[in-house]
């Protein structure tokens, strides 16, 4: 049996059962109330039990997991208060990741892996534009036709230039796809292209490509401890928060597809912390929301526990919130009528404790305190308790660049993801296809003299003689030569022009004669 995780302490100790950790959870609370420390404590305890963890570091605070801590006076004081006799500083195995490849190993996905549904959300497409994007993916999967009934085979969509080339090709050849896929308007294709350029300006071009992330690299242990995978997301959150949310959603989706069904294990295969979770559900399309609901409901049977971290439980849709059995709620602010309604709604999400006025306590919690309700052995939520969170053993706060560099360079993955690969894909295939068409067009109008021996090629005067010879028609009739026909055309044009000038001159002479007085004629 895996040792339970001590999360907090009230009048009694409150434990999270590892076999219930894949039933998902919620860590909520206003800014500065202790959510990050709670997140760090949980990550440490999962790692200590051999459970790999993935988490996004949106402020740079979680990198301290890689360094031993227990030097902060407040941390030491909390450990003494909770009578944690064996409390000491410890570091945990950490792997840093970064979409931009600056603060960790580069993490990439191919356009095909992202898929049209999530990419449409990323590009903020309307329904019509999303339909066109779906067509483009379908055509790329089936291949573009060489001749009726033939195909080039699949065209891999790996990076953004592949998608742009495919969009351009489909828009330029919309007529040949109209019968099978419907109308593909140039306006929709153009709108997608513009949004792709905007996405690229945010740095998303660094995310799409190869080598793509191998999810087995996230599920590793070192010395019996689970590896803590930390995505450095400060820059990503500042430049493209929607890219951040969609990226994490893509990771969940890929984990769902990648991992086998294992039912309810003694401990999770992986625990996934989704920080700033409210971004995931902001301006979300119905198909994407349904996909999230499905994943949260079913991914626990793959051994994955998903923990949403946000300020208010109401940031999470009710259907998803109902799946989150393990809850740690830090203090909420209630300065406005709207805030007060949020506090009331948050209090109602707990299994009530008759000895505790949950709604009132929510606004009174000190930093490091929380309302805690975890699942018991039967999977039922326990009554809510006001408790103090167990402090982390690793360093609280950011680390230096030298420390980060050392962790990155000592990683078993060092050098594997750093060099991007640009293999042949849709862009190169379509470029080759266009080039071959151009060559064929040139060949169809070129004079086929390359195969004639040099000695047999006609001389310059021989070619002039050939041009002056009359042509023989298909029925034996004789016609003017090419040169004769050309000369006659020139003569006709010159004759016509000369004739017009001659007539104009004659008419001018007659007009002048008509104006001469009669008596001058007699003289």
Helices and strands as residue ranges (DSSP letters): E 5-9, E 13-16, G 18-23, E 25-28, H 35-48, E 52-57, G 62-66, H 73-81, E 94-98, E 105-106, H 111-122, H 127-142, H 160-172, H 174-181, H 186-201, G 204-206, G 215-218, E 221-222, E 225-226, E 228-232, H 234-239, H 241-258, E 270-275, G 277-281, H 286-298, G 299-302, E 304-310, G 313-315, H 318-321, E 326-329, H 337-347, H 358-362, E 369-373, E 385-389, H 401-409, H 426-445, G 454-456, H 460-468, E 471-472, E 478-479, H 482-514, H 518-522
